[in-house]
Amino acid sequence: MIPVAPLQYNDAMTIQLSKSSETWLLQEVAAGRFASLDEAVEVALEQLRIAADDVADEDLLTHKSSIDEAVAQLDRGEGILSDDVFAGLRDRIAQAD
């Protein structure tokens, strides 16, 4: 695989921040935690991406045991055919009419 350098964009994007967010970011830059507001926002977005990925992974792990059990049930022949499910639903709808 050939290594590829990350793309660099020069297009600016204007965003609106609440006054409290802007104040906090400016304080963080002034304290030397970030070199610029741009860097602070980039770091914040990266942390948000990481957190979103972690939530997705956590959701998968949370449901993994249920998924594993469902697969085991299907392997044992305990599943219900979709045709049977839809026939049952059609019967219920007809009875409700």
MARFI-972530 format. One record per atom (N, C-alpha, C): residue number from 0; atom name; x, y, z. Coordinates in Angstrom, 1 decimal. Atoms other than C-alpha are relative to their C-alpha. Example, Ala and Ser with C-alpha at 12.3 -4.5 7.8 and 13.67 -1.06 7.14 Angstrom:
! residues 2
0 N 0.9 -1.2 0.0
0 CA 12.3 -4.5 7.8
0 C 0.9 1.2 0.0
1 N -0.9 -1.1 0.0
1 CA 13.7 -1.1 7.1
1 C -0.8 1.1 0.8
//
This chain:
! residues 97
0 N 0.8 -1.2 0.0
0 CA 0.0 0.0 0.0
0 C 0.9 1.2 0.0
1 N -0.7 -1.2 0.1
1 CA 1.3 3.4 -0.9
1 C -0.5 1.0 1.0
2 N 0.5 -0.9 -1.0
2 CA 1.2 5.9 2.0
2 C -0.5 1.3 -0.7
3 N 0.6 -1.2 0.6
3 CA -1.0 8.9 1.1
3 C 0.0 1.1 1.1
4 N 0.0 -1.1 -1.0
4 CA -0.5 12.3 2.8
4 C -1.4 0.5 0.2
5 N 1.3 -0.5 -0.2
5 CA -3.6 13.7 4.4
5 C -0.3 1.3 -0.9
6 N 0.4 -1.1 0.8
6 CA -5.5 16.2 2.2
6 C 0.1 1.3 0.9
7 N 0.0 -1.3 -0.7
7 CA -5.0 19.9 3.2
7 C -1.0 0.9 -0.7
8 N 1.0 -0.9 0.6
8 CA -7.9 22.3 2.6
8 C 0.3 1.4 0.4
9 N -0.2 -1.4 -0.3
9 CA -7.6 26.0 2.4
9 C -1.3 0.8 0.1
10 N 1.3 -0.7 -0.1
10 CA -11.3 26.8 2.3
10 C -0.3 0.3 1.5
11 N 0.4 -0.3 -1.4
11 CA -12.4 28.6 5.4
11 C -1.5 -0.3 0.2
12 N 1.4 0.3 -0.4
12 CA -15.6 27.8 7.2
12 C -0.4 0.9 1.2
13 N 0.4 -0.8 -1.1
13 CA -17.5 30.2 9.4
13 C -1.0 -0.7 0.8
14 N 0.9 0.6 -1.0
14 CA -19.2 28.9 12.5
14 C -0.4 1.0 1.0
15 N 0.5 -0.8 -1.0
15 CA -21.3 30.5 15.1
15 C 0.1 -0.7 1.3
16 N -0.1 0.7 -1.3
16 CA -20.4 29.7 18.7
16 C -0.7 0.9 1.0
17 N 0.6 -0.8 -1.1
17 CA -22.2 30.7 21.9
17 C 1.2 0.8 0.6
18 N -1.0 -0.8 -0.6
18 CA -20.4 33.4 23.8
18 C 0.8 -0.8 1.1
19 N -0.8 0.7 -1.0
19 CA -19.5 31.0 26.6
19 C 1.0 -1.0 -0.7
20 N -0.9 0.9 0.7
20 CA -18.0 28.5 24.1
20 C 1.2 0.8 -0.5
21 N -1.1 -0.8 0.6
21 CA -16.0 31.3 22.4
21 C 0.9 0.5 1.2
22 N -0.8 -0.4 -1.1
22 CA -14.8 32.6 25.8
22 C 0.9 -1.1 0.5
23 N -0.8 1.1 -0.5
23 CA -13.7 29.2 26.9
23 C 1.1 -0.4 -1.0
24 N -1.0 0.3 1.0
24 CA -11.9 28.5 23.6
24 C 1.2 1.0 0.1
25 N -1.0 -1.0 0.0
25 CA -10.1 31.8 23.8
25 C 0.9 -0.1 1.3
26 N -0.7 0.2 -1.2
26 CA -9.1 31.1 27.4
26 C 1.0 -1.2 -0.1
27 N -0.9 1.2 0.2
27 CA -7.7 27.7 26.4
27 C 1.2 0.3 -0.9
28 N -1.0 -0.5 0.8
28 CA -5.7 29.3 23.6
28 C 1.0 0.9 0.7
29 N -0.8 -0.9 -0.8
29 CA -4.4 32.0 25.9
29 C 0.9 -0.7 1.0
30 N -0.7 0.8 -1.0
30 CA -3.4 29.4 28.4
30 C 1.1 -0.9 -0.6
31 N -1.0 0.8 0.7
31 CA -1.3 27.7 25.7
31 C -0.4 -1.4 -0.2
32 N 0.4 1.4 0.3
32 CA -3.3 24.5 25.5
32 C -0.2 -0.3 -1.5
33 N 0.1 0.1 1.5
33 CA -3.8 25.2 21.8
33 C 0.7 1.2 -0.6
34 N -0.8 -1.1 0.7
34 CA -1.8 27.2 19.3
34 C -1.0 1.0 -0.6
35 N 1.0 -0.9 0.6
35 CA -5.0 28.7 17.8
35 C -1.4 -0.5 0.2
36 N 1.4 0.4 -0.1
36 CA -8.7 28.7 17.8
36 C -0.3 -1.2 -1.0
37 N 0.2 1.1 1.0
37 CA -8.6 26.5 14.6
37 C 0.5 -1.3 0.6
38 N -0.5 1.3 -0.5
38 CA -6.5 23.9 16.4
38 C -1.0 -0.4 1.1
39 N 1.0 0.4 -1.0
39 CA -8.9 24.0 19.4
39 C -1.2 -0.7 -0.5
40 N 1.2 0.5 0.6
40 CA -11.9 23.4 17.2
40 C 0.3 -1.4 -0.6
41 N -0.4 1.3 0.6
41 CA -10.1 20.6 15.3
41 C 0.2 -1.1 1.1
42 N -0.2 0.9 -1.0
42 CA -9.1 18.9 18.5
42 C -1.4 -0.4 0.6
43 N 1.3 0.3 -0.5
43 CA -12.7 19.2 19.8
43 C -0.8 -0.9 -0.9
44 N 0.7 0.8 1.0
44 CA -14.1 17.7 16.6
44 C 0.6 -1.4 0.0
45 N -0.6 1.4 0.0
45 CA -11.6 14.8 16.7
45 C -0.5 -0.7 1.3
46 N 0.5 0.6 -1.2
46 CA -12.6 14.1 20.3
46 C -1.5 -0.4 -0.1
47 N 1.4 0.4 0.3
47 CA -16.3 14.1 19.2
47 C -0.1 -1.2 -0.9
48 N 0.0 1.2 0.9
48 CA -15.5 11.7 16.4
48 C 0.3 -1.3 0.8
49 N -0.5 1.1 -0.8
49 CA -13.7 9.4 18.9
49 C -1.1 -0.5 0.9
50 N 1.1 0.3 -1.0
50 CA -16.6 9.6 21.4
50 C -1.1 -0.7 -0.8
51 N 1.0 0.6 0.8
51 CA -19.1 8.8 18.6
51 C 0.3 -1.4 -0.4
52 N -0.4 1.3 0.4
52 CA -17.1 5.8 17.5
52 C -0.1 -0.9 1.2
53 N 0.1 0.8 -1.3
53 CA -16.9 4.6 21.2
53 C -1.4 -0.4 0.3
54 N 1.5 0.3 -0.2
54 CA -20.7 4.9 21.5
54 C -0.4 -1.1 -0.9
55 N 0.4 1.1 0.9
55 CA -21.2 2.8 18.4
55 C 0.6 -1.3 0.4
56 N -0.6 1.2 -0.4
56 CA -18.7 0.2 19.6
56 C -0.7 -0.5 1.3
57 N 0.7 0.4 -1.3
57 CA -20.4 0.2 23.1
57 C -1.4 -0.6 -0.3
58 N 1.3 0.5 0.3
58 CA -23.8 -0.3 21.5
58 C 0.1 -1.4 -0.6
59 N -0.2 1.3 0.6
59 CA -22.5 -3.2 19.5
59 C 0.3 -1.0 1.1
60 N -0.3 0.9 -1.1
60 CA -21.0 -4.8 22.6
60 C -1.2 -0.2 0.9
61 N 1.2 0.2 -0.9
61 CA -24.2 -4.2 24.6
61 C -1.0 -1.0 -0.6
62 N 0.9 0.9 0.7
62 CA -26.2 -6.1 22.0
62 C 0.6 -1.3 -0.5
63 N -0.6 1.2 0.5
63 CA -23.7 -8.7 21.1
63 C -0.5 -1.3 0.6
64 N 0.5 1.3 -0.6
64 CA -25.0 -11.3 23.6
64 C -1.4 -0.3 -0.5
65 N 1.3 0.2 0.6
65 CA -28.5 -10.8 22.3
65 C 0.1 -0.5 -1.4
66 N -0.2 0.4 1.3
66 CA -27.3 -11.2 18.8
66 C 0.5 -1.4 -0.1
67 N -0.5 1.4 -0.1
67 CA -25.3 -14.3 19.7
67 C -1.1 -1.0 0.3
68 N 1.1 0.9 -0.4
68 CA -28.3 -15.8 21.4
68 C -1.0 -0.2 -1.2
69 N 0.9 0.2 1.2
69 CA -30.5 -15.1 18.3
69 C 0.6 -0.9 -1.0
70 N -0.7 0.9 1.0
70 CA -28.0 -16.7 16.0
70 C -0.1 -1.5 0.5
71 N 0.1 1.4 -0.5
71 CA -27.9 -19.8 18.3
71 C -1.4 -0.5 -0.2
72 N 1.4 0.5 0.1
72 CA -31.7 -20.0 18.3
72 C -0.3 -0.4 -1.5
73 N 0.2 0.4 1.4
73 CA -31.7 -19.9 14.5
73 C 0.7 -1.2 -0.4
74 N -0.7 1.2 0.3
74 CA -29.0 -22.5 14.3
74 C -0.7 -1.3 0.6
75 N 0.7 1.1 -0.6
75 CA -31.2 -24.7 16.5
75 C -1.4 -0.2 -0.7
76 N 1.2 0.1 0.7
76 CA -34.1 -24.2 14.1
76 C -1.2 0.7 0.7
77 N 1.1 -0.7 -0.8
77 CA -36.1 -22.0 16.6
77 C -0.5 1.3 -0.6
78 N 0.5 -1.3 0.6
78 CA -36.6 -19.1 14.2
78 C -1.4 -0.2 -0.6
79 N 1.4 0.0 0.7
79 CA -39.9 -18.1 12.6
79 C 0.3 0.6 -1.4
80 N -0.1 -0.5 1.3
80 CA -40.1 -17.7 8.9
80 C -0.7 1.3 -0.2
81 N 0.5 -1.3 0.3
81 CA -40.7 -14.2 7.6
81 C -1.4 -0.1 -0.6
82 N 1.3 0.2 0.6
82 CA -43.7 -15.5 5.6
82 C -1.0 -0.2 1.1
83 N 0.9 0.2 -1.1
83 CA -45.3 -16.7 8.8
83 C -0.2 1.2 0.9
84 N 0.1 -1.3 -0.7
84 CA -44.6 -13.4 10.6
84 C -1.0 0.9 -0.7
85 N 0.9 -0.9 0.8
85 CA -46.2 -11.4 7.8
85 C -1.4 -0.5 -0.1
86 N 1.4 0.6 0.0
86 CA -49.2 -13.8 7.6
86 C -0.7 0.3 1.3
87 N 0.5 -0.3 -1.3
87 CA -49.7 -13.3 11.3
87 C -0.4 1.5 0.1
88 N 0.3 -1.5 0.0
88 CA -49.5 -9.5 10.9
88 C -1.3 0.3 -0.8
89 N 1.2 -0.2 0.8
89 CA -52.0 -9.6 8.1
89 C -1.3 -0.5 0.7
90 N 1.2 0.5 -0.7
90 CA -54.4 -11.7 10.2
90 C -0.4 1.0 1.1
91 N 0.3 -0.9 -1.1
91 CA -54.1 -9.2 13.1
91 C -0.7 1.3 -0.6
92 N 0.5 -1.2 0.7
92 CA -54.8 -6.3 10.7
92 C -1.4 -0.2 -0.4
93 N 1.3 0.4 0.5
93 CA -57.8 -8.1 9.2
93 C -1.0 0.0 1.2
94 N 0.8 0.1 -1.2
94 CA -59.2 -8.8 12.7
94 C -0.3 1.4 0.6
95 N 0.2 -1.4 -0.5
95 CA -58.8 -5.1 13.7
95 C -1.0 0.8 -0.8
96 N 0.9 -0.8 0.9
96 CA -60.9 -3.9 10.7
96 C -1.4 -0.2 0.4
//
